Amino acid sequence: MFKKQMVLDDVILFRTGKPFNTTAVIKEITDDFDNSEDFPYFEVKEYENYYEFVYEMDKDDYVYGLGEQLGALNKRGKEYKLYSTDDPIHTPEKGSLYGSHPFAFIDGSKKFAFMIDFPGEIVFDIGYTHKDLMTVKVPSKDFDFYLFDIEDKYEVIKKYLELTGSPFVPPKWSWGFQQCRWSYPDADTINNIAESFRKDGIPCDAIYMDIDYMKDYKVFTVDEEKFPNFEDFAKNLKKDGFKLVPIIDPGVKIEDNYSVYEEGKENNYFCKDKDGEDFVAAVWPGLTHFPDFLNKEARKWWGEKYKFFTDKGIYSFWNDMNEPSIFYSLKGFNKLVEIGENLRGNEDMGIKSFLAKEQMFDMANNREDYKSFYHRADDGSTVNHDLVHNLYGYFMAKATVEEGFDNIIPNQRYLLLSRSSYLGHHRIATIWMGDNMSWWDHMLVQMRMLQSLNMAGFFYTGADVGGFGSNASPELVIRWMQLGAFTPLYRNHSALGTREQEPFAFDEETKDIMRDIIRLRYSLIPYSYSEYMKSVSELRPFIKPLHMDYEGKRVKEIEDQYMYGDSIMVAPVHTQNAKGRFVHLPGDDKWLCWVASKYDERKMSIYFPGDFYVDADLNEIPLFIKENKLITISEPMNYVGEKEIEEITVIGLVTDKAEFTYYEDDGETKDYQKGKFAEALITVEKEGNEYKFSVEKDEHENPETGETYELAIKRIKFEIYDEHGNIIENTIEI
């Protein structure tokens, strides 16, 4: 039996039983429910221990959403199992990845959306078993189902974010290029990497430290032999414009005299097995315990541990392995030993050896292991992990931020990447897309997932540029660097044992092309940052599928083009050996095509709506600026904040009137929330054959201090194109 209440205009909450408080929803839910027999759109089937929701799809219905999932942008034709999983082989048939985001749209003869707040496994069969049926199975009688009876997709996303929270705002430097590899094993290696970036004139803002920086993979330690004088090491890198981003794993090594283990053991901060003993599983350090992040006391203890790094000026982190990943449990290992003993002397070795191998591979991330440990929730109740499995990474982020950063660096902006996530995670941290591969197919996977994750509130996100696993060709990394330049998180990451992927790891021509791509990215930061802050303020996705702005079948079938902010449509080349690609230009607008290779070179042409093949050599990426929209660029720097941006250039195709709001704040603190920021409304208007240019400054006053934030820019140059491709130039001093 469901009961219901209207929680926002046209948003109905249907509740059954007593749902676990996931904290995904920040909107206050009262006890004022009405009993409900009516459930719009779905046939509801009740069974002994679960519910099924069945929706009969029309043949032209499109289904969007579900955040981090493999497969098409339109989710029809596949089964998805939302159960956070550490699976590094992202092949098309996989139905689970690291995050769980049960929020979906129906776009067709009927238009609506729904969100299911349940932290265990949810199975979405979207036209897989029967091509015209969507069946959603929730294996519980205790959950919340939110129905968005709204046709407009932007309005749906706005209401979703009003429920679950405004997207995370990282520091401005995070729009710079970031370099990572498993693993840079010592301080000398990282110093050499940093020196190579600066020597070769390749901008970079961050270098990551994977698991080898730790002493014996023990979390919140540094191996002093590999990283002597670690504090000075971090400070020296910071002076040269590099942020260090250390990885943090939840598994705590079982080792006497290791303070993190001793404190967790003494205070009962670890998850328990059925006998009340600390649950034991193996990860990188060997045998470990897992912190019980569903318990506030344990979260507070864990969050305070980040002070080990923040005291050294490190404010950005990378929470990994937090599904949590399990290599094996003691139970699984003992079972494998038993199988090995049974194989001895057995004449039917072939099939039994095969079965033993299968069971060995099944040891990792085994569902039975997840069912065998427990949490002590904030209300004192004991909860089986399997029922709340999808919360672990999110609650690790809550420990990091709400019990850590909010107390130890309360006004400091931070970058926090997480591998696993849940609904609501987007308001305190972000995610990257996990262990992809150096496959051309995975560029398309990234584009699709980037759009879906933005619809789920993860505005700032991205994938491992160049691919994490396998070996990448120079061509693949170049094309991926071009795609990555137009995703919020721009991080090159590769795995131990694979080909190195730093820009200077390749031949000179490849390095030169990558340098130009990265410099193009840095030149566009004034546009990217301004548009991102507008997106967060308006609760509208920063990365948008074309179907968000345009109607019709044609745009709904396009999954490898997207809007980057409101002005730029990106159409990356993502097929091997291609020297261009087909592009669809939607709507009634003209488009200014910039086949970009260098930030200060223009290869411009005017396109009308339609389908075109656009040439793009290996060093070029096709960008399209929408008619009567503007972009802003500046001279690139070695790192964000190296110097003030005092001059920007405005580019656009203007046939009537175009406006752009340029945004500035300090990029480091949360003072922008108190009004410490400034804007400039830039307007270009065509009247007859003449163009008028204007700039209106809005320098906000902090109501607490009375201090006015003054714009740093002093000069704006204009490069405006008319419908014939003629350029009109102007300069305004402000």
Secondary structure, 3 states (H helix, E strand, C coil): CEEEEEEECCEEEEEECCCCCCCCCCCCCCCCCEEECCCCCCEEEECCCCEEEEEECCCCCEEEECCCCCCCCCCCCEEEEECCCCCCCCCCCCCCCCEECCEEEEECCCEEEEEEECCCCEEEEECCCCCCEEEEEECCCCEEEEEECCCCHHHHHHHHHHHHCCCCCCCHHHHCCEEEECCCCCHHHHHHHHHHHHHCCCCCCEEEECHHHCCCCCCCCCCCCCCCCHHHHHHHHHHCCCEEEEEECCCEECCCCCHHHHHHHHCCCECEECCCCECCEEECCEEEECECCCCHHHHHHHHHHCHHHHCCCCCEEEECCCCCCCCEEHHHHHHHHHHHHHHCCCCCHHHHHHHHHHHHHCCCCCHHHHCCEEEECCCCCEEEHHHHHHHHHHHHHHHHHHHHHHHHCCCECCEEEECCEECCHHHCCEEECCCCECCCHHHHHHHHHHHHHHHCCCCCCECEECCCECCCCHHHHHHHHHHHCCCCCCEEEECCCCCCCCHHHCCHHHHHHHHHHHHHHHHCHHHHHHHHHHHHHHCCCCEEEHHHCCCCHHHHCCCCCEEECCCEEECCCCCCCCCEEEEEECCCCCEEEEEECCCCCCCEEEECCEEEEEECCCCCEEEEEECCCEEEECCCCCCCCCCCCCEEEEEEECCCEEEEEEEECCCCECHHHHCCCEEEEEEEEEECCEEEEEEEEEECECCCCCCECCCCCCEEEEEEECCCCCEEEEEEEC
